[in-house]
């Protein structure tokens, strides 16, 4: 079941999942941000954070620069087990390399019940914090 669930997530990130985040997220989903101390609870807050991240990290159509897509997010590895997926990603924003993981847990209904993001290195965390704050203000 995890393979089908994570396929929906990948479809969504490529713009090919008609139901979008409304369909993917459980009502009681919890989002753990790499830059906010407290967990963000509920579908509306999680949607806001994931939409802001999508706008911050960029998409697949970005240009190549130094072997890494400039302002583009892409997954490099995935580990699937039980009801969880760990997806490693890379991107480059404003010339800064960013590496991180999304840890996604699905409930029995196949909806995302927990979404945790971890990012490295520290300068990437600081930059993402500033950009996400700006994006959240625009989306709010």
BALUM-493331 format. One line per 2 residues: number of its first residue (from 1); their letters; for each residue x, y, z of N, C-alpha, C, O. Coordinates in nm, 2 decimals. Layout:
<vokols>
NUM = a = X,Y,Z,X,Y,Z,X,Y,Z,X,Y,Z | ...
</vokols>
This chain:
<vokols>
1 = xx = 0.08,-0.12,0.00,0.00,0.00,0.00,0.09,0.13,0.00,0.05,0.23,-0.06 | 0.20,0.12,0.06,0.29,0.24,0.07,0.33,0.29,-0.07,0.34,0.41,-0.10
3 = xx = 0.35,0.19,-0.16,0.40,0.23,-0.30,0.29,0.31,-0.37,0.31,0.40,-0.44 | 0.16,0.26,-0.35,0.05,0.33,-0.41,0.03,0.47,-0.35,0.01,0.57,-0.42
5 = xx = 0.05,0.48,-0.22,0.03,0.61,-0.15,0.14,0.71,-0.19,0.11,0.83,-0.22 | 0.26,0.66,-0.20,0.37,0.75,-0.23,0.37,0.79,-0.38,0.41,0.90,-0.42
7 = xx = 0.31,0.70,-0.46,0.29,0.74,-0.60,0.20,0.86,-0.62,0.22,0.95,-0.70 | 0.10,0.86,-0.53,0.00,0.98,-0.53,0.08,1.10,-0.50,0.06,1.21,-0.56
9 = xx = 0.17,1.10,-0.40,0.25,1.21,-0.36,0.33,1.26,-0.47,0.34,1.38,-0.50 | 0.40,1.17,-0.54,0.49,1.20,-0.65,0.40,1.26,-0.76,0.44,1.36,-0.83
11 = xx = 0.29,1.20,-0.79,0.20,1.26,-0.89,0.16,1.40,-0.86,0.16,1.49,-0.94 | 0.13,1.42,-0.73,0.09,1.56,-0.68,0.21,1.66,-0.71,0.19,1.77,-0.76
13 = xx = 0.33,1.62,-0.67,0.44,1.71,-0.69,0.47,1.74,-0.83,0.54,1.84,-0.86 | 0.43,1.66,-0.92,0.44,1.69,-1.07,0.32,1.75,-1.13,0.31,1.76,-1.25
15 = xx = 0.22,1.78,-1.05,0.10,1.84,-1.10,0.00,1.75,-1.16,-0.08,1.79,-1.24 | 0.01,1.62,-1.13,-0.07,1.52,-1.20,-0.16,1.44,-1.10,-0.20,1.33,-1.13
17 = xx = -0.20,1.51,-1.00,-0.29,1.44,-0.90,-0.41,1.54,-0.88,-0.40,1.63,-0.81 | -0.52,1.51,-0.95,-0.64,1.60,-0.95,-0.69,1.65,-0.81,-0.72,1.76,-0.80
19 = xx = -0.69,1.56,-0.71,-0.74,1.60,-0.58,-0.65,1.68,-0.50,-0.69,1.74,-0.40 | -0.52,1.69,-0.54,-0.42,1.77,-0.47,-0.41,1.74,-0.32,-0.44,1.63,-0.28
21 = xx = -0.37,1.84,-0.25,-0.35,1.82,-0.11,-0.47,1.79,-0.03,-0.47,1.73,0.07 | -0.59,1.84,-0.08,-0.72,1.82,-0.02,-0.74,1.67,-0.01,-0.80,1.61,0.09
23 = xx = -0.71,1.60,-0.12,-0.72,1.45,-0.13,-0.62,1.38,-0.05,-0.65,1.27,0.01 | -0.49,1.43,-0.05,-0.38,1.36,0.01,-0.37,1.36,0.16,-0.33,1.27,0.23
25 = xx = -0.42,1.48,0.22,-0.40,1.50,0.36,-0.51,1.46,0.45,-0.63,1.48,0.41 | -0.48,1.39,0.56,-0.58,1.36,0.66,-0.62,1.49,0.73,-0.55,1.58,0.74
27 = xx = -0.75,1.49,0.78,-0.79,1.62,0.85,-0.71,1.65,0.97,-0.69,1.77,1.00 | -0.66,1.55,1.04,-0.58,1.57,1.16,-0.43,1.55,1.14,-0.35,1.52,1.23
29 = xx = -0.38,1.58,1.01,-0.24,1.57,0.98,-0.16,1.66,1.07,-0.20,1.77,1.11 | -0.03,1.62,1.10,0.06,1.70,1.17,0.18,1.73,1.09,0.24,1.63,1.03
31 = xx = 0.22,1.85,1.07,0.34,1.89,0.99,0.45,1.94,1.09,0.43,2.03,1.17 | 0.57,1.88,1.07,0.68,1.92,1.14,0.78,2.00,1.05,0.84,1.94,0.96
33 = xx = 0.79,2.13,1.07,0.88,2.21,0.99,1.02,2.21,1.04,1.05,2.19,1.16 | 1.12,2.22,0.95,1.26,2.23,0.99,1.29,2.36,1.06,1.40,2.37,1.12
35 = xx = 1.20,2.46,1.05,1.23,2.59,1.11,1.13,2.64,1.21,1.15,2.75,1.27 | 1.03,2.57,1.24,0.93,2.61,1.34,0.93,2.50,1.45,0.92,2.38,1.43
37 = xx = 0.94,2.55,1.58,0.96,2.46,1.69,0.83,2.37,1.71,0.85,2.25,1.74 | 0.72,2.43,1.71,0.59,2.36,1.74,0.54,2.29,1.62,0.54,2.34,1.51
39 = xx = 0.48,2.17,1.64,0.41,2.10,1.52,0.29,2.18,1.48,0.22,2.24,1.56 | 0.27,2.18,1.35,0.16,2.25,1.29,0.05,2.14,1.27,0.07,2.05,1.20
41 = xx = -0.07,2.16,1.33,-0.17,2.06,1.33,-0.29,2.10,1.24,-0.34,2.21,1.25 | -0.34,2.00,1.17,-0.46,2.02,1.08,-0.42,2.03,0.94,-0.31,2.08,0.90
43 = xx = -0.52,2.00,0.86,-0.51,2.01,0.71,-0.48,2.15,0.66,-0.40,2.16,0.57 | -0.55,2.25,0.71,-0.54,2.38,0.66,-0.40,2.43,0.68,-0.34,2.49,0.58
45 = xx = -0.34,2.42,0.80,-0.20,2.47,0.82,-0.10,2.39,0.74,-0.01,2.44,0.69 | -0.12,2.26,0.74,-0.03,2.17,0.66,-0.03,2.21,0.51,0.08,2.22,0.45
47 = xx = -0.15,2.23,0.46,-0.16,2.27,0.32,-0.08,2.40,0.30,-0.01,2.42,0.20 | -0.10,2.50,0.39,-0.03,2.63,0.38,0.12,2.61,0.37,0.19,2.67,0.29
49 = xx = 0.17,2.53,0.47,0.32,2.51,0.47,0.37,2.43,0.34,0.47,2.47,0.29 | 0.29,2.33,0.30,0.34,2.26,0.18,0.33,2.34,0.05,0.41,2.33,-0.04
51 = xx = 0.23,2.43,0.04,0.21,2.52,-0.07,0.33,2.62,-0.07,0.39,2.65,-0.18 | 0.36,2.67,0.05,0.47,2.77,0.06,0.60,2.70,0.02,0.69,2.76,-0.05
53 = xx = 0.62,2.58,0.07,0.74,2.50,0.03,0.75,2.48,-0.12,0.86,2.49,-0.18 | 0.64,2.44,-0.18,0.64,2.42,-0.32,0.68,2.54,-0.40,0.75,2.54,-0.50
55 = xx = 0.63,2.66,-0.35,0.66,2.78,-0.42,0.81,2.83,-0.39,0.87,2.89,-0.47 | 0.86,2.79,-0.27,1.00,2.83,-0.24,1.10,2.74,-0.31,1.20,2.79,-0.36
57 = xx = 1.07,2.61,-0.31,1.17,2.51,-0.37,1.17,2.51,-0.52,1.27,2.46,-0.57 | 1.07,2.55,-0.59,1.07,2.55,-0.73,1.02,2.42,-0.79,0.98,2.33,-0.72
59 = xx = 1.03,2.41,-0.92,0.98,2.29,-0.99,1.08,2.22,-1.08,1.20,2.26,-1.09 | 1.03,2.13,-1.16,1.12,2.05,-1.24,1.16,2.12,-1.37,1.25,2.07,-1.44
61 = xx = 1.11,2.24,-1.40,1.14,2.31,-1.52,1.25,2.41,-1.51,1.27,2.49,-1.60 | 1.32,2.41,-1.39,1.43,2.50,-1.37,1.55,2.47,-1.45,1.57,2.35,-1.49
63 = xx = 1.64,2.57,-1.47,1.76,2.54,-1.55,1.86,2.47,-1.47,1.87,2.48,-1.35 | 1.96,2.41,-1.55,2.07,2.34,-1.49,2.18,2.44,-1.46,2.20,2.53,-1.54
65 = xx = 2.24,2.43,-1.34,2.36,2.51,-1.31,2.45,2.43,-1.22,2.41,2.38,-1.12 | 2.58,2.42,-1.26,2.68,2.34,-1.19,2.63,2.20,-1.16,2.66,2.15,-1.05
67 = xx = 2.56,2.14,-1.26,2.52,2.00,-1.24,2.40,1.98,-1.15,2.35,1.87,-1.13 | 2.35,2.09,-1.09,2.23,2.08,-1.01,2.13,2.18,-1.06,2.16,2.30,-1.10
69 = xx = 2.00,2.15,-1.06,1.90,2.23,-1.11,1.89,2.36,-1.02,1.87,2.35,-0.90 | 1.89,2.47,-1.08,1.88,2.60,-1.01,1.74,2.62,-0.97,1.65,2.62,-1.05
71 = xx = 1.71,2.65,-0.84,1.58,2.67,-0.79,1.48,2.56,-0.82,1.37,2.58,-0.85 | 1.53,2.43,-0.82,1.45,2.32,-0.86,1.46,2.21,-0.75,1.57,2.18,-0.71
73 = xx = 1.35,2.15,-0.72,1.35,2.05,-0.62,1.33,1.91,-0.69,1.25,1.90,-0.78 | 1.41,1.81,-0.64,1.39,1.68,-0.70,1.43,1.58,-0.59,1.52,1.60,-0.51
75 = xx = 1.36,1.46,-0.59,1.39,1.35,-0.50,1.51,1.27,-0.56,1.51,1.25,-0.68 | 1.60,1.23,-0.47,1.72,1.15,-0.51,1.71,1.01,-0.46,1.77,0.92,-0.53
77 = xx = 1.64,0.98,-0.35,1.63,0.85,-0.29,1.50,0.84,-0.22,1.44,0.93,-0.18 | 1.46,0.71,-0.21,1.34,0.69,-0.12,1.35,0.55,-0.06,1.40,0.45,-0.11
79 = xx = 1.30,0.55,0.07,1.29,0.42,0.14,1.15,0.41,0.19,1.09,0.50,0.25 | 1.09,0.30,0.15,0.94,0.27,0.18,0.94,0.15,0.27,0.99,0.05,0.24
81 = xx = 0.86,0.17,0.38,0.84,0.05,0.47,0.71,0.07,0.55,0.69,0.19,0.60 | 0.64,-0.03,0.57,0.51,-0.02,0.64,0.42,0.09,0.59,0.38,0.09,0.47
83 = xx = 0.39,0.19,0.67,0.31,0.30,0.63,0.39,0.43,0.62,0.33,0.54,0.62 | 0.53,0.42,0.61,0.61,0.54,0.60,0.70,0.54,0.48,0.74,0.44,0.42
85 = xx = 0.73,0.66,0.44,0.82,0.69,0.33,0.92,0.79,0.37,0.89,0.89,0.44 | 1.05,0.77,0.34,1.16,0.86,0.37,1.21,0.90,0.23,1.27,0.81,0.16
87 = xx = 1.19,1.02,0.19,1.23,1.07,0.06,1.34,1.18,0.07,1.32,1.28,0.13 | 1.46,1.15,0.02,1.57,1.24,0.02,1.56,1.33,-0.10,1.52,1.29,-0.21
89 = xx = 1.58,1.46,-0.08,1.57,1.56,-0.19,1.70,1.65,-0.19,1.77,1.66,-0.09 | 1.71,1.71,-0.31,1.82,1.81,-0.33,1.76,1.92,-0.41,1.66,1.91,-0.48
91 = xx = 1.81,2.04,-0.39,1.78,2.16,-0.47,1.89,2.26,-0.46,1.98,2.24,-0.38 | 1.88,2.36,-0.53,1.98,2.47,-0.52,1.89,2.60,-0.53,1.82,2.62,-0.63
93 = xx = 1.90,2.69,-0.43,1.83,2.81,-0.43,1.93,2.92,-0.41,2.00,2.92,-0.31 | 1.92,3.02,-0.50,2.01,3.14,-0.49,2.16,3.09,-0.47,2.23,3.15,-0.40
95 = xx = 2.19,2.99,-0.55,2.33,2.94,-0.55,2.37,2.85,-0.43,2.48,2.81,-0.42 | 2.27,2.83,-0.34,2.30,2.75,-0.21,2.25,2.61,-0.23,2.13,2.59,-0.27
97 = xx = 2.33,2.51,-0.20,2.29,2.37,-0.21,2.21,2.34,-0.09,2.24,2.38,0.03 | 2.10,2.27,-0.11,2.01,2.22,0.00,1.99,2.07,-0.02,1.96,2.02,-0.13
99 = xx = 2.00,2.00,0.09,1.98,1.86,0.10,1.88,1.83,0.22,1.90,1.90,0.32 | 1.79,1.75,0.20,1.70,1.72,0.31,1.62,1.59,0.29,1.64,1.52,0.19
101 = xx = 1.53,1.56,0.38,1.44,1.45,0.37,1.30,1.49,0.41,1.28,1.57,0.50 | 1.21,1.43,0.34,1.07,1.43,0.38,1.04,1.30,0.45,1.06,1.19,0.38
103 = xx = 0.98,1.29,0.57,0.94,1.17,0.63,0.79,1.17,0.64,0.73,1.26,0.71 | 0.73,1.09,0.56,0.58,1.09,0.54,0.52,0.97,0.60,0.56,0.85,0.56
105 = xx = 0.42,0.98,0.68,0.34,0.87,0.74,0.20,0.88,0.69,0.14,0.98,0.69 | 0.15,0.76,0.65,0.02,0.75,0.60,-0.07,0.67,0.70,-0.02,0.58,0.77
107 = xx = -0.20,0.71,0.71,-0.29,0.64,0.80,-0.35,0.52,0.72,-0.32,0.50,0.61 | -0.44,0.45,0.79,-0.50,0.33,0.73,-0.59,0.36,0.60,-0.61,0.28,0.52
109 = xx = -0.63,0.49,0.59,-0.71,0.53,0.48,-0.63,0.57,0.36,-0.68,0.61,0.26 | -0.49,0.57,0.38,-0.40,0.61,0.27,-0.38,0.76,0.26,-0.34,0.81,0.16
111 = xx = -0.42,0.83,0.37,-0.40,0.98,0.37,-0.27,1.01,0.45,-0.24,0.93,0.55 | -0.21,1.12,0.42,-0.09,1.16,0.50,-0.14,1.21,0.64,-0.21,1.30,0.65
113 = xx = -0.08,1.14,0.74,-0.12,1.18,0.88,0.00,1.25,0.95,-0.03,1.32,1.05 | 0.12,1.24,0.89,0.23,1.31,0.95,0.33,1.34,0.84,0.36,1.26,0.75
115 = xx = 0.38,1.46,0.84,0.48,1.51,0.74,0.59,1.58,0.81,0.56,1.69,0.87 | 0.71,1.53,0.80,0.82,1.59,0.87,0.93,1.62,0.77,0.96,1.54,0.69
117 = xx = 0.99,1.74,0.78,1.09,1.79,0.69,1.22,1.82,0.77,1.21,1.89,0.87 | 1.33,1.76,0.72,1.46,1.79,0.78,1.55,1.84,0.67,1.55,1.78,0.56
119 = xx = 1.63,1.95,0.70,1.71,2.01,0.60,1.85,2.03,0.65,1.87,2.06,0.77 | 1.95,2.03,0.56,2.09,2.06,0.59,2.15,2.13,0.47,2.09,2.12,0.37
121 = xx = 2.26,2.20,0.48,2.33,2.24,0.59,2.27,2.36,0.66,2.17,2.41,0.62 | 2.33,2.41,0.76,2.28,2.52,0.84,2.24,2.64,0.76,2.14,2.70,0.78
123 = xx = 2.33,2.68,0.67,2.30,2.80,0.59,2.18,2.78,0.50,2.11,2.88,0.47 | 2.15,2.66,0.46,2.03,2.63,0.39,1.91,2.64,0.48,1.80,2.69,0.44
125 = xx = 1.92,2.60,0.60,1.81,2.61,0.70,1.77,2.76,0.72,1.66,2.80,0.72 | 1.88,2.84,0.74,1.86,2.98,0.76,1.79,3.05,0.64,1.70,3.13,0.65
127 = xx = 1.84,3.01,0.52,1.78,3.07,0.40,1.63,3.03,0.38,1.55,3.11,0.35 | 1.61,2.90,0.40,1.47,2.84,0.39,1.38,2.91,0.49,1.26,2.94,0.46
129 = xx = 1.43,2.93,0.61,1.35,3.00,0.71,1.30,3.14,0.66,1.18,3.17,0.67 | 1.39,3.22,0.61,1.36,3.35,0.56,1.26,3.34,0.44,1.16,3.42,0.44
131 = xx = 1.29,3.25,0.35,1.20,3.24,0.23,1.06,3.19,0.26,0.96,3.24,0.21 | 1.06,3.09,0.35,0.93,3.03,0.39,0.85,3.14,0.46,0.73,3.15,0.44
133 = xx = 0.91,3.21,0.55,0.84,3.32,0.62,0.78,3.42,0.53,0.66,3.45,0.54 | 0.85,3.46,0.43,0.80,3.55,0.33,0.69,3.49,0.25,0.58,3.55,0.23
135 = xx = 0.70,3.36,0.21,0.60,3.29,0.13,0.47,3.27,0.21,0.36,3.29,0.16 | 0.48,3.23,0.34,0.37,3.21,0.43,0.29,3.34,0.44,0.17,3.34,0.45
137 = xx = 0.36,3.45,0.46,0.30,3.59,0.47,0.22,3.62,0.34,0.11,3.67,0.35 | 0.27,3.58,0.23,0.20,3.61,0.10,0.08,3.52,0.08,-0.02,3.57,0.03
139 = xx = 0.09,3.40,0.13,-0.02,3.30,0.11,-0.13,3.32,0.22,-0.25,3.28,0.19 | -0.10,3.38,0.33,-0.20,3.39,0.44,-0.31,3.49,0.41,-0.39,3.52,0.49
</vokols>
